[in-house]
Amino acid sequence: MVFERHERHVGTPSLQYRGEGGQGTIGGEGDEGVERGDERDKRCVKGFRVDISRHQAYRAKKAALKEIEGAPEWQYSRLWDYSENIRTSPGSTVVVGTKDNMRETRFSRFYVCFRALKRGFKAGCRPIIGLDGCHLKEPYGGILLTAIGVDPNNNLFPIAYAVVDKEYRKTWEWFLIILKHDLNIVREYEYIFMSEKQKGLMQAFEEVFPSRDRKYYVRHLHNNFKLVGFWGLAFKNALWHAARACTVNEWKMRMQEIKKLSEATHD
């Protein structure tokens, strides 16, 4: 069955359906319009016979997601089962870290790198690895660490990911050590690592990849420009021109353009 929603300039929205049993319209009768009780924080659509508050809609959505995905506590309890399923694929890596307190064992960190991703990166991707971390928006929080490659079509290629409790030097070192082993990186100077100077990442790089070639995202550099007071379109364009330079001579010329705008920025 196919549903199509239509809204008129006057009157309530209508929902038209088509199926084997025929077709028809739900709602859209009359020109009463849509009630809006802003003072009560309600949204009422008379054609659909719906009269609920925002809080009721939120609780209904939360209950539906819990029914579909399961509670976070239940999901964490299935990590061991999930890790065992991953281990059935020869060559895939999964690491589950826990910490013990006085009463129970709690989740600490989780790392995954699938065999297909390892092989795909080493067989066809460029020697570029982007590293990033972000906060997880869920009841128990945490940090998501990721390693991303670049394929021959300049598309992003996922390599590995991890979930940790905090983002600092030790968790980045733990992530990089396992990643280095998974990708069998011996001559680290052959790889380019890109990052946004995450908390503790630079120190972890010095420990795990002391001879690596390090690059930073241009957008991050531009944000640093703005933090120290170098605003304006001229600075932004000059920076991007330098970043897009394809030869050493062109890069030097673009850097001189930045120097003309501000010697402090150039330095």
Contacts in CASP RR format, 6 or more apart in sequence:
PFRMAT RR
TARGET T0000
AUTHOR 0000-0000-0000
METHOD contacts of the structure
MODEL  1
MVFERHERHVGTPSLQYRGEGGQGTIGGEGDEGVERGDERDKRCVKGFRV
DISRHQAYRAKKAALKEIEGAPEWQYSRLWDYSENIRTSPGSTVVVGTKD
NMRETRFSRFYVCFRALKRGFKAGCRPIIGLDGCHLKEPYGGILLTAIGV
DPNNNLFPIAYAVVDKEYRKTWEWFLIILKHDLNIVREYEYIFMSEKQKG
LMQAFEEVFPSRDRKYYVRHLHNNFKLVGFWGLAFKNALWHAARACTVNE
WKMRMQEIKKLSEATHD
1 17 0 8 1.000
1 18 0 8 1.000
1 19 0 8 1.000
1 20 0 8 1.000
2 17 0 8 1.000
2 18 0 8 1.000
2 19 0 8 1.000
3 15 0 8 1.000
3 16 0 8 1.000
3 17 0 8 1.000
4 15 0 8 1.000
4 16 0 8 1.000
4 17 0 8 1.000
4 18 0 8 1.000
5 13 0 8 1.000
5 14 0 8 1.000
5 15 0 8 1.000
5 16 0 8 1.000
6 13 0 8 1.000
6 14 0 8 1.000
6 15 0 8 1.000
6 16 0 8 1.000
7 13 0 8 1.000
7 14 0 8 1.000
8 14 0 8 1.000
8 28 0 8 1.000
10 31 0 8 1.000
10 33 0 8 1.000
11 28 0 8 1.000
11 30 0 8 1.000
11 31 0 8 1.000
11 32 0 8 1.000
11 33 0 8 1.000
11 34 0 8 1.000
12 27 0 8 1.000
12 28 0 8 1.000
12 29 0 8 1.000
12 30 0 8 1.000
12 32 0 8 1.000
12 33 0 8 1.000
12 34 0 8 1.000
12 45 0 8 1.000
12 46 0 8 1.000
12 47 0 8 1.000
12 48 0 8 1.000
13 27 0 8 1.000
13 28 0 8 1.000
13 34 0 8 1.000
13 45 0 8 1.000
13 47 0 8 1.000
13 48 0 8 1.000
14 25 0 8 1.000
14 26 0 8 1.000
14 27 0 8 1.000
14 28 0 8 1.000
14 47 0 8 1.000
15 25 0 8 1.000
15 26 0 8 1.000
15 27 0 8 1.000
15 48 0 8 1.000
16 23 0 8 1.000
16 24 0 8 1.000
16 25 0 8 1.000
16 26 0 8 1.000
17 23 0 8 1.000
17 24 0 8 1.000
17 25 0 8 1.000
17 26 0 8 1.000
18 24 0 8 1.000
26 47 0 8 1.000
26 48 0 8 1.000
27 47 0 8 1.000
27 48 0 8 1.000
28 47 0 8 1.000
29 47 0 8 1.000
32 46 0 8 1.000
33 46 0 8 1.000
34 43 0 8 1.000
34 44 0 8 1.000
34 45 0 8 1.000
34 46 0 8 1.000
35 42 0 8 1.000
35 43 0 8 1.000
35 44 0 8 1.000
35 45 0 8 1.000
35 46 0 8 1.000
36 42 0 8 1.000
36 43 0 8 1.000
36 44 0 8 1.000
37 43 0 8 1.000
37 44 0 8 1.000
40 53 0 8 1.000
41 53 0 8 1.000
41 54 0 8 1.000
41 55 0 8 1.000
42 51 0 8 1.000
42 52 0 8 1.000
42 53 0 8 1.000
42 54 0 8 1.000
43 50 0 8 1.000
43 52 0 8 1.000
43 54 0 8 1.000
44 50 0 8 1.000
44 51 0 8 1.000
52 60 0 8 1.000
69 75 0 8 1.000
72 138 0 8 1.000
72 139 0 8 1.000
72 140 0 8 1.000
76 107 0 8 1.000
76 140 0 8 1.000
79 96 0 8 1.000
79 107 0 8 1.000
79 110 0 8 1.000
80 96 0 8 1.000
83 94 0 8 1.000
83 96 0 8 1.000
83 110 0 8 1.000
86 92 0 8 1.000
86 94 0 8 1.000
86 112 0 8 1.000
86 114 0 8 1.000
87 94 0 8 1.000
89 114 0 8 1.000
89 115 0 8 1.000
90 115 0 8 1.000
91 115 0 8 1.000
91 118 0 8 1.000
92 112 0 8 1.000
92 113 0 8 1.000
92 114 0 8 1.000
92 115 0 8 1.000
93 111 0 8 1.000
93 112 0 8 1.000
93 113 0 8 1.000
93 160 0 8 1.000
93 178 0 8 1.000
93 182 0 8 1.000
94 110 0 8 1.000
94 111 0 8 1.000
94 112 0 8 1.000
94 113 0 8 1.000
95 109 0 8 1.000
95 110 0 8 1.000
95 111 0 8 1.000
95 178 0 8 1.000
96 107 0 8 1.000
96 109 0 8 1.000
96 110 0 8 1.000
97 107 0 8 1.000
97 108 0 8 1.000
97 109 0 8 1.000
97 110 0 8 1.000
98 105 0 8 1.000
98 106 0 8 1.000
98 107 0 8 1.000
98 108 0 8 1.000
99 105 0 8 1.000
99 106 0 8 1.000
99 108 0 8 1.000
100 106 0 8 1.000
107 165 0 8 1.000
108 164 0 8 1.000
108 165 0 8 1.000
109 162 0 8 1.000
109 163 0 8 1.000
109 164 0 8 1.000
109 165 0 8 1.000
109 171 0 8 1.000
109 174 0 8 1.000
110 162 0 8 1.000
110 163 0 8 1.000
110 164 0 8 1.000
111 160 0 8 1.000
111 161 0 8 1.000
111 162 0 8 1.000
111 174 0 8 1.000
111 175 0 8 1.000
111 178 0 8 1.000
112 160 0 8 1.000
112 161 0 8 1.000
112 162 0 8 1.000
113 159 0 8 1.000
113 160 0 8 1.000
113 178 0 8 1.000
113 179 0 8 1.000
113 182 0 8 1.000
117 157 0 8 1.000
117 158 0 8 1.000
117 159 0 8 1.000
117 160 0 8 1.000
118 159 0 8 1.000
118 182 0 8 1.000
118 183 0 8 1.000
120 157 0 8 1.000
121 149 0 8 1.000
121 157 0 8 1.000
121 159 0 8 1.000
121 183 0 8 1.000
122 183 0 8 1.000
122 184 0 8 1.000
124 151 0 8 1.000
124 152 0 8 1.000
125 149 0 8 1.000
125 150 0 8 1.000
125 151 0 8 1.000
125 152 0 8 1.000
125 157 0 8 1.000
126 149 0 8 1.000
126 150 0 8 1.000
126 151 0 8 1.000
126 152 0 8 1.000
127 190 0 8 1.000
127 191 0 8 1.000
127 192 0 8 1.000
128 149 0 8 1.000
128 150 0 8 1.000
128 191 0 8 1.000
128 192 0 8 1.000
128 194 0 8 1.000
129 147 0 8 1.000
129 148 0 8 1.000
129 149 0 8 1.000
129 159 0 8 1.000
129 179 0 8 1.000
129 191 0 8 1.000
129 192 0 8 1.000
129 193 0 8 1.000
129 194 0 8 1.000
130 147 0 8 1.000
130 148 0 8 1.000
130 149 0 8 1.000
130 193 0 8 1.000
130 194 0 8 1.000
130 195 0 8 1.000
131 145 0 8 1.000
131 146 0 8 1.000
131 147 0 8 1.000
131 148 0 8 1.000
131 193 0 8 1.000
131 194 0 8 1.000
131 195 0 8 1.000
131 198 0 8 1.000
131 201 0 8 1.000
132 145 0 8 1.000
132 146 0 8 1.000
132 148 0 8 1.000
132 195 0 8 1.000
132 196 0 8 1.000
132 198 0 8 1.000
133 143 0 8 1.000
133 144 0 8 1.000
133 145 0 8 1.000
133 146 0 8 1.000
133 167 0 8 1.000
133 198 0 8 1.000
134 143 0 8 1.000
134 144 0 8 1.000
135 141 0 8 1.000
135 142 0 8 1.000
135 143 0 8 1.000
135 144 0 8 1.000
136 142 0 8 1.000
136 143 0 8 1.000
136 144 0 8 1.000
136 163 0 8 1.000
142 163 0 8 1.000
142 164 0 8 1.000
142 165 0 8 1.000
142 166 0 8 1.000
143 163 0 8 1.000
143 164 0 8 1.000
143 165 0 8 1.000
143 166 0 8 1.000
143 167 0 8 1.000
143 171 0 8 1.000
144 161 0 8 1.000
144 162 0 8 1.000
144 163 0 8 1.000
145 161 0 8 1.000
145 162 0 8 1.000
145 163 0 8 1.000
145 164 0 8 1.000
145 167 0 8 1.000
145 171 0 8 1.000
145 172 0 8 1.000
145 175 0 8 1.000
146 158 0 8 1.000
146 160 0 8 1.000
146 161 0 8 1.000
146 162 0 8 1.000
147 158 0 8 1.000
147 159 0 8 1.000
147 160 0 8 1.000
147 161 0 8 1.000
147 175 0 8 1.000
147 179 0 8 1.000
148 156 0 8 1.000
148 157 0 8 1.000
148 158 0 8 1.000
148 159 0 8 1.000
149 156 0 8 1.000
149 157 0 8 1.000
149 158 0 8 1.000
149 159 0 8 1.000
150 156 0 8 1.000
150 157 0 8 1.000
151 157 0 8 1.000
159 179 0 8 1.000
159 183 0 8 1.000
160 175 0 8 1.000
160 178 0 8 1.000
160 179 0 8 1.000
160 182 0 8 1.000
162 171 0 8 1.000
162 174 0 8 1.000
162 175 0 8 1.000
164 171 0 8 1.000
164 174 0 8 1.000
164 175 0 8 1.000
165 171 0 8 1.000
167 198 0 8 1.000
167 199 0 8 1.000
167 200 0 8 1.000
168 199 0 8 1.000
168 200 0 8 1.000
169 200 0 8 1.000
169 203 0 8 1.000
169 204 0 8 1.000
172 198 0 8 1.000
172 200 0 8 1.000
172 201 0 8 1.000
172 203 0 8 1.000
172 204 0 8 1.000
173 204 0 8 1.000
173 207 0 8 1.000
173 208 0 8 1.000
175 204 0 8 1.000
176 204 0 8 1.000
176 205 0 8 1.000
176 208 0 8 1.000
176 209 0 8 1.000
177 208 0 8 1.000
180 188 0 8 1.000
180 208 0 8 1.000
180 209 0 8 1.000
185 191 0 8 1.000
185 209 0 8 1.000
188 209 0 8 1.000
188 210 0 8 1.000
188 211 0 8 1.000
188 212 0 8 1.000
189 211 0 8 1.000
189 212 0 8 1.000
189 213 0 8 1.000
191 209 0 8 1.000
191 212 0 8 1.000
191 213 0 8 1.000
192 212 0 8 1.000
192 213 0 8 1.000
192 214 0 8 1.000
192 215 0 8 1.000
193 205 0 8 1.000
193 209 0 8 1.000
193 212 0 8 1.000
193 213 0 8 1.000
193 214 0 8 1.000
193 215 0 8 1.000
194 215 0 8 1.000
194 216 0 8 1.000
194 217 0 8 1.000
195 201 0 8 1.000
195 214 0 8 1.000
195 215 0 8 1.000
195 216 0 8 1.000
195 217 0 8 1.000
196 216 0 8 1.000
196 217 0 8 1.000
196 220 0 8 1.000
197 216 0 8 1.000
197 220 0 8 1.000
205 212 0 8 1.000
205 214 0 8 1.000
218 239 0 8 1.000
218 240 0 8 1.000
218 243 0 8 1.000
221 239 0 8 1.000
222 235 0 8 1.000
222 236 0 8 1.000
222 239 0 8 1.000
222 240 0 8 1.000
225 231 0 8 1.000
225 235 0 8 1.000
225 236 0 8 1.000
225 239 0 8 1.000
225 265 0 8 1.000
230 262 0 8 1.000
230 265 0 8 1.000
234 261 0 8 1.000
235 258 0 8 1.000
235 261 0 8 1.000
235 262 0 8 1.000
235 265 0 8 1.000
238 254 0 8 1.000
238 257 0 8 1.000
238 258 0 8 1.000
238 261 0 8 1.000
239 258 0 8 1.000
241 254 0 8 1.000
241 257 0 8 1.000
242 251 0 8 1.000
242 254 0 8 1.000
242 255 0 8 1.000
242 257 0 8 1.000
242 258 0 8 1.000
245 251 0 8 1.000
245 253 0 8 1.000
245 254 0 8 1.000
255 266 0 8 1.000
258 265 0 8 1.000
258 266 0 8 1.000
259 265 0 8 1.000
259 266 0 8 1.000
END
